[in-house]
Each structure stands twice: as C-alpha cells, then as structure tokens.
Amino acid sequence: MGNVDLSLSSLGIRRVFYDQPEIKGHSNHGQPIDAGEQYNGRAAMHPFSKPEETNSMYLNTNPEEAAFLDQVREFVATEVLPNTRTWERNTEFPDEIWPKLGAIGLLSMTLPKESGGRGYSCQSYVQACRELAKGDPALAMNVAAINALCVAHFVRFGSKEQNDKYLPGIVSGHIKLAWGLTEPDAGSDARRVQTVAEPLPDRPGYFKLSGKKMFITNAGKADLIIMIARTSEKELSAFLVETDQPGFQNVERIHTIGVSASWTTAFDLVEAVGWHTPCRFEDAIGLLYRGRLGIAGMAVGIAEKALELAVEYSKQREQFNRRLCDMQSVQNMIADSAMEIEASRLLLEKGASMFDMGLPIIIEASYAKLFASETANRVTNRAIQIHGGRGMTYEYLVEKLWRDAKLTEIGEGCSEIQRLVIAKQVLK
C-alpha cells in the first residue's frame, strides 16, 4: 500500500470528548475551540449518540446519510426492540417487516443510486447494522448479509436483464434474498462445495443445479437465493435460483439457540434451474470482506446494548448496603467492557473508511470481525454476571444478547479462520 496515510484523521474520523469541555482543540483555521462547541453539528456528530451521552467516535457523514441513520435509530426504537422477544418466541420475523426495511432503505444500502438503491457508504452500512443489532441481532444479521452478499452480488456480477428483473422487488422488500454457500461438508473450507451446475442446452445462460445446502440464513423465507455451485472439477460460480420451483426440495428449518427469528435452513437442489451470473469463485467470495464488517457492526451493537443494560442494572441493584456499580469488582467488568467496545469501534470504523477509500480490507475486515465478535461474547457474559441469577432468566434481555452474540464468532468466517487470514497477510 506504499505510503498511504491510514491515520484516523486521514480516514475522516475525529474524536470528540464531550464530557471534558476543558480539552481544547483547533479549528481548520487554527483558532482554539472548546470540544463540544464547534463539533456539535451533524457533520461531526456520531449518528447514534447525543453530545451529553457519550465519549465516542464521531464520523463525517453527509446530511442524507446522517438523516438515514437517524431514521434507522427511530425504526429500531419503535418497530424492532419492542418486538424482539415476540419474534424470538415465534421463531420468525413477520412478513411485513421486509417492505418496512425496504421503505427506509435498509435493503438497498449497497446498491448505487443509478440502479435504484441508496448508494450509501460502507460507514453508513456498518453503523446501520450496529444500530439494528441493539434492537434485534437476528434482523441485523439478515440485513448485513442481504446488502453485502446478495445486493452487492447483483452490483458486481448481475446482467442488465437480471438486474431489471429482480432489483425493483429486492429494493422494495417484496423479493426476499439469501446467499447459498454452506453445505454439509463445506463450511469453513468453502472450496469443498459439491453442488453441481450443468448447462441447459436449450436455455443459454441457465444451468441445472443438484446438491445439498445447509445453514443458509433466511433461505426458508427467501424468494431468490444466490447459489454457489461447481461448474467443473476446479471451478465454482454463482447462480440465481428462485425457490418457487420443483427443484427446490426438502426444506428443513434449523432451529438455533441464538438469532432464532432468522430462518436458517437446509434444503436439497434436484435439477433446480439457476440463472448464471458469470463470476469466478474468488470474486464472489470477495464479497465476504464487507460482509465481515457488517457482522462486526452487529457484534459492536450487541456489546453496546449489553453494557448499557449492565450499567443500568448495576446502578439500581444494592447488596451489602451498596450499589453494585460502587463495587470495584463490578467496576472492573464495566471498565473492561467499555474499553473493548471502544477498540472494536475503532477497528470497525477504520475498516469501513478504508473500503470507502477504495483500499483493500482483507486484514482490516478480519481484525474488526474477530475482535468485535469476541468482545461481544465477553461483554454479554459479564452483563449476565452483573445481573446474577436474574441474568439467566427470560425477564432480562441480557441472556438473549448472550445467546445471539455467539453467532458473530461463527458466521461469515469463524474466529479461527479470521486468525488464519490475519496471519497469512502478516507473513506475506
């Protein structure tokens, strides 16, 4: 990467200490300013924070994206968080959630405006995933995957005919998507995919696909799945497979202990018809890098919500004539959690900024995904510890966040794979 400047300031990230007004800074014209006076406008304010609430990262966002992120936050507060337990009990999202997501732009963040999408930055994408996760991690997971893996696939590999047919319904939420890579014998080792794609002689561009898929997020609700299949002994490619056809068979719901509102599914393909989107496997799998940032955003959101609940509880609960938050052992857990969340945010926002600058993010995506996911699991575990026995009951949301957090260490490349990626890049 040569002499590229990757300092926080070069990435458009500025740190503002709103709770320390005595700290001085300088304006772009060299004049002293009080932190919190000049940097209280939309351009500098973190999209999910109020000046009096946080000591956190603040991003430069344009007015359109800032308004979108405010809308996401309001949507989470009114439509998502109040329903998260109901969705978990029902083990599904209501069908009407998808058009609502489409209406505010959550299904087209990565789709350019000229193609009918919002064309938002990667920064806005990861922040939206982060905020959604504070309301319902399973929904955040679906939105992250739809944008980074599915919609982005159309952007990079879809033909005009394919885009014209599917994108309007995708953007509106009336065509639900999934991305079909994993198989019974192809998990972390994605090249072990055994699903076979054979050309249909009488239909140029179309193939028949046969094989088995499993652990496919949202497949049970999807109208269209982007399927990875083998075109030869050494080559893999991607195909658009509509689920309303005879070749899509034996759909089996996989119930999970976390993110259980998401329809994770196994199914068979028996000469299912797929429309080829010409691409090499290496190109298609490259979409995972931005996807890993989305899961990192999800992890940060989970951790932030868990810490918020733990702090709130520790201020209310008394034992031995003291509040829990006045006990050093609890303060240590809170301090460690706050520090790890802050570090996770820095890694997440640096990776997103580099993506927006057009720079490679192979190692940065793994840094962010690995650290944020393990942070989410540590923070949610501490949150339960602070809640004590109550934390193990369904009455308190921390137990759900604890279960949901585990997915972030597994989905879109488990922690062990992230360490392999990082080591490979370091040892080059």
Summary of the structure (lengths in Angstrom):
residues: 428
radius of gyration: 22.2
end to end distance: 13.3
largest distance: 80.2
contacts: 1483
relative contact order: 0.11
helix: 50%
strand: 16%
